[in-house]
Amino acid sequence: MTSLPVRKSIYAIATMDTKGEEIAYVAECARAAGATVVMVDVGTKLAPVAQPDVPREQVAAFHSRGSDAVLKHSDRGQAVTAMSEALVGFLRSAHAEGRVAGVIGLGGTGGTALIAPALRALPIGLPKLLVSTVASGNTASYVGCCDITMMYSVVDVAGLNRVSKQVLGNAARAVAGMVTEDVCSTDSRKALGMTMFGVTTPCVTDVREQLELRGFDCLVFHATGTGGQSMEKLVSSGMIDGVLDITTTEVADEIVGGIFRAGPVRFDVILERGIPYVMSLGAVDMVNFGAMDTVPTEFHRRKLHIHNSEVTLMRTTPAENRRIARWIAGKVNRSWAPLSILIPEVGVSALDAPGQPFHDPEADAALFEELEAAVSQTDRRAIRRLPYHINERAFASALVDEYLSLSGGTNADRER
């Protein structure tokens, strides 16, 4: 007996005890535009004012401690937090089953905070739209490194009126258009992620150009914390086939306390997926702060360099470099797929070269030696020292050759 194909729908999400009328109107508009819609209730207290397609109990059951952990909280804030966790699991499951074409959510401050984490958990490229009362301010905490579209509601999401109908109708037609118009790329090239900083630009540019000539689609990420997270989100979404992590400066900020921190899970998803991975130590000689007056007091006597009016760089010490090396080793020692770390012995950034302000052979030696001591090298996990500065063409060519060796040197159809 042949099973019927799963029908994909827009999942329209709101706390339907307070936003039921509004999400029902969104569903109506999206259906009129030709989309299939599933209304999902994530309310936690009062009964829904409209009939959901997915009741709150079904969503709450995805909480790690069961639905009672969501629906029997006396504290509203804790109930909303628990429902947010449950919604992540619910949407991930629905997407894994092939049911989700896109998602639209509505909310004030509480609803936005509830729905946004679930949208961030979905793959890059899946349409995600969030109509919110807080979308005109700083939305970084809601969007993160994901492709969430946020639309300011103008008036509160509290009833239907001449303004809210227009805004919500526009949002409904927008998400309907996203899911009904196929804009998927037909590019069959393998996509490679690369990390870059201004002080490693010559290297990364050379690597990119060499690999593009070989038919690869090269995606370059600015290593500012969010850049590394964005690259890894694309890796987890299956949209990147290999990585040349040339500029790992985010680790220095993570260890020492700079503003471009990698986060505690940096490298994890790359290693878990086992895609071809070449790493280097670009710009690990520096920690990033904001304007000079933002540098913490304890660092005022350190070697500082004003990069521009908004960024001040601090040279890492031998002790800090040993900590950085051990942190990296703790990650890569868990790798199971082939991985290579290439060390540019002459310097790791444009500022770390003879005659430049961050040139410090002792600090570099501490980094290199500790890394070699801490990384458990095997036939699938190797460290290579090369007698070049990171921005020399010879080092870029070595990175390219190493990647081609790990990946088989071809740009055949993707293997997921």
N, C-alpha and C positions, 0 to 999 in steps of 0.2 A: 504494500500500500504506500503510495507516494505521499509524503507530508507536504502540506501547503507551505509556501514561503512566508517568512515572518514579515508582517507589514510594519514599515517604519513610520513613526509619528513624531510630531512636535510634542514635547512634554511641557505643558504649561503649569507652572508651579507657583503656589501662593499659600499663605495662611488663610484658608477659606472661611474661617470664623470672622475675620475682619476684612479680607480682600476677595471674598467669594464672588460678589457682583462684578468686580473689576476683572478678575481672571476669566469669568464666564464670557464677558464682553470680548476680551482678547481672543478667546477660543472661537467665538462666533465670527470675528473678523478674519482670523486666519483660515477658518474653514471656507469662508466666502471667497478667499483668495486661492482656494484649491488645495489646501493642506489638510492632512489628517491630524487631529489633535487629541491628546490625552491630558485631562485635567488632573493634577496631583495636589492633594491637600496635605499641607505640613503644619496645620494648626495644632495647638497643644491644649487648649482649654475649652472654649465654647463650641457648640455644634456648628457645622458649616452652614453658611447661608445659601449655598448652591450645592447641587449634587456632584461630588467629584467622581471621576472615573477610577481613580486610585485613592481609597480612603487612607486617612492618617495612620490607622492601625497597621496597614500593609507596609507603609514606609517605616514606621517605628520598629517593626519586627526585624529590620536590618541592623539595629543597634547591637553592639557586641554583648550587651547584657540583656537583650530582649526588650519587648515593647514597654514593659512596666517601667524601665529605666527612663523612658521618654514621657509617657502619658500619666504617670502617677507621681510626678514631682509637684510638690506644693509651691516651689519657687519657680516663677516664670522664667527667669534668666537661665536657670539650670535646665529647665525643660527645653528651651529654645536651643541651647548648646547641644543637648542630647539629640534633639531632632535633626540638627545640622549634621551630626556624625552619622545618624541613620540614613539621611538623604544621600550622603556620599556613597554608602554601600548600595542603596537602592538604585541610584543612577548608574553606577558602575556595572551592576548586574544586568540592568536593562540594556545598557550599551553592549555588553559582552554577548547578549542574546540577539543582537542585531535589531533591536526595537526602536532605537533612538535616532531620529533624523536631525533633530536640533532641540534646543531648550530655550524657553523664555520664562523669566521669573519676574515677579513684582514684589516691591517691599519698601517699607520705611527703613529706619536704621536697623531695627531688629530683623526684619525679613531679609534685608540685604545681607546682613552678617550670617543669617541662617543659610541662605541659598548659595552665596558666592563660593564657599569651599567645595561644594559639590560640582559647580561649574569648572573650578580649577582642576578638579580630579579627572575631568574628561579630556580626551586627546585634542591636540592642536588640530584645527581644521574643521572640527564639528561645530556648526553654528551655535552660538551661545549669546543671548541677549538678556540684559537685566535692566528693567525700568526701576529707577530708584530715586528717592528724595535726596540722596546724598551724592548723586552722580555729578554735581557741578563743582564738587570740592576735590580734595586729594583722594583719588581712588586706588592708590597703589596697594593698599592692604586688601582690597577686594579683588583686583585684577591679577596681582602678582606678575608672573612671567607668561601669562596665558592670553589667548586671543578672545577675551570676553568683551563684548560691546556693551557699554553702559549708556543708558539714555536717561537724561534728567526728566523727572515727571512734571516739573514746573509747579503744579499744585500738588497737594498731598494725595496719596493714593487712598482716597476716602470718599467714595461715591463717584457717580458718573455725572459729568457736567460738560459744558461746551469745550472746555480746555482738556479735561482728562480723556474725553472720548476721542479727540483729535490725536493726542499724544499716544494713547494706548492703541488706537487704530493704526497709526503709523508704525508702531512697534510690531504689531501683529502682522502687518503686511510685509514689513522688513524681514522678519524671521521666516515668513512663508516664502518670500522670494529667495532667501538663502538656501532653503531646502529643496525648492522646486526647480531652481536654475542650476544646472551642472556646470561648475567652474573648475572642476578638478583638472590638475595639470596632466598632460599626456607625456611629460618629460620622463623618458626611460633611463636617464643617466643615474648612476649612483650618487647619492648626496653625502658630502663629507662636511663635518663640523670642524671649525678651526677657531682658536682663541687668539686674540690680538690686543695689544696695547700700543700706544703711540711709540713707545721705546722698543717695540719688536716689529713695527710695521714693515721694514725692509725684508725681514725674514718671511713673514706671513704672506706678504704680497708675492714674493718670489715663489713660495710653495704653491700658492693659489694658482698663479699663472702657469706653472709647470703642470699641475694636475688638470687644469682646465684644458690644456692642449691635449691631454690624454683622454678627454671626454668625461671628466667628472664634473658634477654640479657642486661648487664650493660655497658653503655658507659660513661667513666670518662673524664672530661674536666678540663684542667689546668686553673684556674681562673685568667688569665692574660689579661683580657679585650677581646682579640680575642677568648679566650676559651668560655667565656659566650656567645659571639655573635655566635660562631659556634654551640653551643648547641641550641640556640634559632632559628638559621636558620634551623636546623634539625627538630625542633618542628614545624616550619611554613611549612616545606616540608612534614609533616605527618609521619616522620620517627622515632619519639620518642613519646611514649605513656604515659609517666609519668616522673616527675622530682623530685629528692631529691636535692634541692639547698642548700647543706650543707655549702658551702664556698662562702659567699656573699661579700668577701673582695673587689671586684671590685667597690662596692658602696662607700667604704671609699676613694678610689682613685678618684672616680668621684666627691665627695663632697669636698675633701681637695686639690686635684690637683696632685695626683700621676700619675705614668706612665702606670698603668694597669687599665684604666678607663672602667667602664661598658658601658658608653654611655647613653644618655638620655632616650632610649627606653628599657633599661634592664627590664626584667620581663613582658613587655607588651604582647608579643605574647603568653607566657605561660598562662597568665591570660585570654587572649581573647579566646584561644582554650578550656579552661576549663578542661584540663587534670588533673589527680590527682597530687597534688602539696604539698610537704612538704619542708619547708624552715627552715634554721637555720642561725646562725650568725658567721660562721667560719671565723677566721682571720680578723674580722672587727676591731680588736684592732690595726691594722697596716695600714700604707700608704707606698706604694712602690716607691722608686726612683732608679736611676741607681747607678753607683759608687759614693763613698762618695763625690767626688768633683763636682758631678752634683746636690747635694741637694740644693734647693733654699736658698739664704742667710737668708731669714726670718725664716727658720727652724733650723738654725745652733745651737741654744741653746736648742733645743728640745731633748727628749730622743730618741737617734738613736742607731740602732743595725746593724752591718755589717753582712749581711746574707752570702754573698760571695763577690768576687772582683767586680762583676757587679751589685749587688743588695744591697741597703741600706734600712732598714726598720725604720719607725718612729711611735712611739706610739701615738695613738689617745687620745685626751683630753676629759674630760666630755662634754665640749661645742660642740666639733666636733661630739661626739657620739649622742648627742641629735639631731643634724642636720641630721645625718645619719638615725636615727630612724624615724624622720619625713618624710624623703625622701622615705624610704621603706613603711611607712604607707600610704603616698599619692598614692602609686602604689596599694598595696594590698586592700585598701579600695574600689577599683573599681572591685574587683573580684566578680564573680557570682557563681562559682563552689566551692565545698568544698576545703578548704585550711587550713593548720596547720603550725604554727611557733613554733618550739621547742627551748627553751632557756637553754643552759648549764650554770648554775649559778656559777660554780666553775672556769670557764675560757673558752675562745673561741678559743684558739690556744695553741700550744706547748710552746710558749713564755709567755702566759698568764696563768701561773700556779704558785702556791706558790713557792717562791725561784727563779723564772725565771725573766728575765729583764723587761718584759712587764706586770708583775702581778700588777694590779691596780684596786682593788675592787671598788673604787669610780667612776672611769671611766666606768667600766662595769655596775655599778648600774644606772648611768645616761642613758646608752644605753637601759637597760632593762626596766626601769621605764618609759622613754619617749615613748618607743615602745608600752607598755601596755596602756599608756594614749592616744596615737595618733591613734592606730588601733581600728576601730569600730568592736568589736567582736559580732558575731552572732552565730546562730546554725550551720552556714556553714563556719565560719571564726574564728579560735580559736588560742589563744596563751597559751602554757603550759610551766611553769618553771619546771626544773628538777634539783635535787641536785647533779649534776655530772659535771665533766670536759668534754669538747667535745671529748677528746680522750679516755675516759673510755668506756669499752665494754658495760656497762649498757646504756650509752647514744646512742651508735650505735644500740643496740637492740630496744631502744625506737623509734628511727627513722624508723627502719624496721617495727615495729608493727604499727606505725602511718600510714605509707604508705599503708600497707596491709589493714588497716581499711578503709582508704579513697577510695582505689581501689576495695574493695570487697574481697581482699585476694586471687584472682585467677589470673591465667595466661592463660585465655581463648583466643580464636582467637580475633584479633584486631577488635575494633569497631571504625570506623573513623567518 
